[in-house]
Amino acid sequence: MFFKPLFRTSGIYLGANILAKGVVFFLLPILTRYLSPADYGIIAMYEAALAVSLPLVGLNLYGAITVNYYDIDKKNFAEYIGNILLIIACSFTIVFFIVHAFNRSIAELVSIPANWLYLIPVAALGQCLSEILLVVWQVKTRAFSYGIYRIVQIVMDVIISLYLIIIVGMNWEGRLYGMGAAAIFFGIIAIVILFKNNLILFRFNIHYIKGALLFGIPLIPHAIGGWAINMIDRVLLTHMVDVESTGVYVVGYQIGMIILLITSSFNLAWAPFLFEKLKQSESNPTIKLRLVKLTYIYNVLIFIVAIILGLIAPWILSFFVGKNFTSAAQYIIWIAVGYAFYGMYLMVANYIFYAKKTHILAEVTFLCAIFNVFSTYILIKYNGVIGAAQATLITFFAFYILVWILSAKSYEMPWLLKET
């Protein structure tokens, strides 16, 4: 069957991500009873700072590996990975120096103790190394290896966090130690696995470096814009309301992000499948029509799932979280539907990646990020905390529509359901 390989691999990715991220989700009943809303607020600000560090350290080079895997001679693939790692080593050094030089200013901005900031670029490096290994397994369709790695990593994160919070008696510090330790340890494991499988060769190649940077650097504004879209609500809530409100909001946000878990898992399998089918479509145009039909079916289904999640949210939170966090239910439907639109964006953005016109995403994301900052500020000012969730939905909807239009111009597809 045409879509059989897709459903098989996406099922593995989805199962792995549900088991991995689902562990954190099902820990909410525990963490919301041991941590205060203020603790959750600090954790949220750490995650926001880490999220902005990731594209600066990794330079979005995982996408370059996915796209170029099909163009690079397989015997030179290890050399390509080696040059990617050289670039990341340089970018990590720069980011770490910036954190050190502006330590106090950054700490004041993100409301995190200054000494904890040094963990952020190191954890980002570890996570980037893991992502390189995972994307290599993704393009090689080693979904099972991908799933085991993801699950074991999150289990280590959770065990350390729970031990430090419940047994040792730490608060937000225990959660940060858990996340940081898991990221660093598995970053080391990723390098070991790549070396053992002869997938790293440190031979300087200016052609590979230039190509990777030309792909990745234009995506930095895209990634930073994505950070602004996903994380600016927490920064503004912390400064405009208080860190306790941010903590409650984040609990609702995490449940709404169940939709992101589904869409991102599907896209892990969809992207390499799509690229392969688009190559085949050069000799068989009917393939494009099948891809578009599946896209529309997917969009309808993910929207329905988001609405259902939002409607049952009050019932979920009534027994699922501590009493200090039950008011988070009101934010979930806005976040869930917003991430449904984000899932639709992922489906159309892949065509821009395939056409290697990543600068388009950078421009759109930057514009949407600016829009999100202003809309979040205004809606929080007039509607309170729920305004942040409303701004998320509006921004993701605009993001999806704009990228769909530009995607159609970048790579021709039969979006009107007529063969071209």
N, C-alpha and C positions, 0 to 999 in steps of 0.2 A: 504493500500500500504506500501511497505517496507520502503520507504523514506519519507512518508507523515509527520510523527512527526518531522523529521529533517527540512523539508522545512517550516513547520509552525513556529517552534521555532526560526530557523535561520532568518526567515523573521522579527520576532519581534525584535530580537537582532540587525539585520541590520538596521531596521527602527529607533530603539532607538539611535543607534550610529550615524546614519546619521543626525538625528534631533539634537543630542547632539553636536557632533564634527562639524556638518555642520553649526551650529550657528557661531562657531569660523571662519570657512571657509568663510562664507558670510559676516563676519565682516571685512575681508581683505580690501574691498573698503573704509571702514571708517578708520581703523587703519593705513593703508598705506598712508592716507592723513593727519592724525594727528601726526603720529610718524615718525621719521627720520630713515634711515637705521642704524644709530648708536644705536638708541633706540631698534630697532629690534635685533641688535647684542647682546646687554646686556640681553634682554629677552631670547634670544637663549642660552646664557651662563648660565643663571639661570636654565633654563629647563634642560640643560646638567648636572648641579650639582645636581638637584633634581633627575634626572634619575639614577645617580650613588648612591644616598642615599637610594632609594627605596629598592633595594635588600639587602642592609646592615641593614635596619630597619626591613623589612618584612621577610627577609631570605627565600623568595620564598615559604612560607608555604601555600599559596593559592592552589598550585598544590597538596600538601599533603592532603588538605581537599577534593579536587576533587577525587583523587585516592582512599583515604581510606574511603570515605563515603559509598562505597559499601561493605566494609569489617568490619566496626565497627557496633556493635549492636546499633540500632537507639536510645535506651534509654540511651546510654552512649555518644551520639553525643555532647550534651551540655558540658559534662566534657572534651571532646576532644578539643572543641573550647576554653574553659576556659584555658587549658594548652597552646594552641597556643598563646593566648593573654598574658600569663605570659612570654613566650619566647620573644615576640615582645616588651614588656615593658622593658626587660633587654637589648635587642639589641638597642632600642631607646636611653636608658641612655648612653650606650657606645658611640654611634655615636654623640650624643649631646656633650659629654665630648671632643671627638676628635675635633669637630668643634670649641669648645671654646679654647682648648689647642693650636691649630694650625691655629687660625683665620686669622692672617695676611698673612701667607704663602699660605693658600688656596685662600684668596681674590686675591692675586697677580697672582695665577695660573689661576683662572677662570675669572679674570677681572670684579669682582663684588665688590662693597663697602663692607668692612668687617662687618659692622653692619647688613647687609642684610643676611648674612650667617646663622644667628640663625633661620631665618624663614624656612630654607630648611629642617632640620630634623623634625621640628614640622609639617610642611606641609606633609612631607613624612609619618609621623605617622598617620595623619588624612586620607591620601589616602589609607594607608594599612588597616586601620579599615574599610573603605568603601569597599575595595576589598574583605575583609572577608565576609561581609554581601552579597555582590554581588555573590560571588562564592557559598555561601550557597543557595541563590535563584536559582543559575544556576543548581546545582545538584538536587535541588527539583523541577526543571523545572518551576519555577515561573517567566517566561519570562516577563510578564506584569509588575510585581513589579520591576524587574530589569530595564525595560525600563523607567518607571516613575521616578525612583530614579536618573538614569543617566541624564535624560533630565532636571529635576529640579535643579540638582547640577550645570550643565553647564550654565543654565539660570542665576542662582545667580552669578556665576563667571563673566559672560558677563555684567550683569547689574552693578555690582560694578565697573568693569573695565571701562566701558563706562562713568559712572558717574564721576569717578575720573579723567579720561583722558579728556573728553569733557567739563564737567561742572566745575570741580575744576581746571583743567588746568595742571594736572600732566602729565608726559611723561611715561617713562618705569616704574616708581615707581607705577603708577596707575594699570598697568597690573599685576605687582607682588603682590600688595595688593589684587587684585581681585582673582587671583589664590590661594593665601595663605588662604584668608578668607573662600573661598568655601571649600577647602580641610579640614580645621580645623573644620568648622561648621558641615559638613556632616560626618566627622569622629565621632563626638559626637552623631549625629543622628543615625549612624550605631550601636553604642553601646547601645543606648536606645532601638532601635528596637529589637536587639538580646536579650536584657534582658526581654523585654515585651513578647517576644515569647518563653521564657524559653530555649534559645539556648546558654546560658552561665552558666557554673557551675564551680566555682573556687575550684576544689579539686585536689591537686597536685597528678599527676600520672607519675611516672618516665618512665613507659613503653611508654606512649603517647609522652612524651617529647623527649625521646631517638629516637623513630620512626620518629617523625616530623623533628628532627635535622638531622638524617641520610638521610632523603629525601631532606631537604632544603639546608643544608650546602654544599653538593657537587655541588649544582646549583649556589652558589655564584660566582665562577669563570665563570660559564656560563652566569650569569646575567651581571657581570662586563665586560665580553667579549662582550656581546650584547650591553652594553653601549658604549664600544670602537668602535664597528662596526657602531652604530647609531649616536654617538655624537662626535667622535674624529675629524671628518671633521670640526666641528665648532670651536673646540679648535685650531686646526692647522691653519685654515683660519684667525682666530683672531690674532694669533701670527706671521704668515708668510705673511699675506697680511694686512688687517686692519679690524676693527669691522664693518665698513660700508659695506664692501664686504660680511661679514658674514650675515648681516641683509638682503641684497638682496638675497643671496643664500637661506636663510631660507624661504623666501616667496615662491620661486620656489619649495623648498623641501616640504613645507606644501601642495601645490597643488598636487605634485607627491604622497604624502602620502594618497591621496584618495584611492589608491589601498590597502594600509594597512588597511584603514577603512573597506573596503569590506572584505578582507581576515580574519582579526581578528574577525569581527562580525560573519562570517560564522563559524570560529573555535570555538567560544563560544558555539554554538549549536552542532557542529560536535564532539567535544571531549567527552562529556558525552554520546552522541548517539553511538559513536564508541566503547567506553568501554563496553557499554551494549551489543552491537552486537557481540563484540569479545567474551564475555562470552557465548553468545548463539551459537557462531560458533563451540564451542567444541562438540556440538551434531549435528550441521548442517554446514558442510564445505563450502557449496555453498554460504554462507553469505560472506565469505572472498572475493570470486571472485566478488561479487556485489560491495563490498566496494572499491576494486581496480579499477573497471571500472568507478565508480563515481569519484574517485580521478583523473584519467586521463582526464575525461571530464572537471572537474573543472580546471585542470592545463591549458588546451588549452584555455578555456574561459577567465581565468584571464589574460593570456598573451595577448590575442587579445584586451581586454579592456585597458590594460596598453599601448599598442601601439597606440590605438585610442586617449587616453588621451594625450600622448606625441605629437601627430600630430596636435591636435587642441589647444595645449597650447598657442602658440603665439596669436591666435585669442582671447582666454579667457583673457589673461593678457592685451590686447590692451585697454580694457575698464574696466577691473575688479579691477585693482590696480592703485595706484598713479604713476605719471610719473617717479618717482625716482626708481621704482621697476620693470618696464616693461622688463628690461634685464634678469630677472629671468627666462623667458620662455625657454632659452637654456638649463637649468638644468633639466627640468621636465621629459623629456622622459627617461633620464638615471635613475632618481629616481623611476619613475613609473615602469619601467621594473625590476629594482632591487627589488622593493617590491612585484612584481609578483612572483619572485623567492623565496622571503621570505614567501609568502603565500603558495607556494609549500612545503617549508621546514616545515611549521606548520603541514601540513597534514601527513608527514612521521615521524616527531618528536613525535607525539602522541603515536606511537607504542613503543618508547623507554620509555615514561612515563608509559605506561601500563605495560611494562616489569619491571618497577622500576629499570632501569639501568641508572639513571640520571647522573652518573659520566661520561658516554660517551659524553653527551652533553657538560659537563663542559670542557672536553678535546678538543673537536672539536671547541667549541666557543673560547676557549683560543688561539688555533692555528690560527683560522680565524681572531681573533682580532689583533694578532701580524702581520699577513699578511696585514690586513686593515690599520694599522698604517703606515707601510712602504710604501704600495702602494699609500695611500692618500698623504703622504709626497712627494713621488717621482712625482706623477702625478700633484700635485699642483705646485711643483717646475718647471716642464717642460710645463704643459698645462694651468697653472693658476687656477682660481676658478673652472672652469668646470672639472678639474682633480679630485676634491673632489666627484663630482657626478659620474664620471666614475669609481672611486674606489669603490663607494657604489654598483654599479651594479656588478662589477667583484666579490666583496667579497660575496654578497648574492648568486650569482650563485655557487660559490665554496662551500659555506655553505650548500646549498640545496643538491648538489651532494654528498658531504661527509656524511651528515646526512642520506640521502636516503640509501647509501651503508651500513652504520652501523646499520640503522634501520632494513634492510633486514636480517642482521646477528643476531640482537637481538630478532626479532619476525618474524616467518616465515609467509609470505603472498605470494599469487600467482601473483607476479609482471609480470610474463611472460604470464599472462592470461590463465593459465592452472591450473585446480583444483589439490590441493595437496592431 
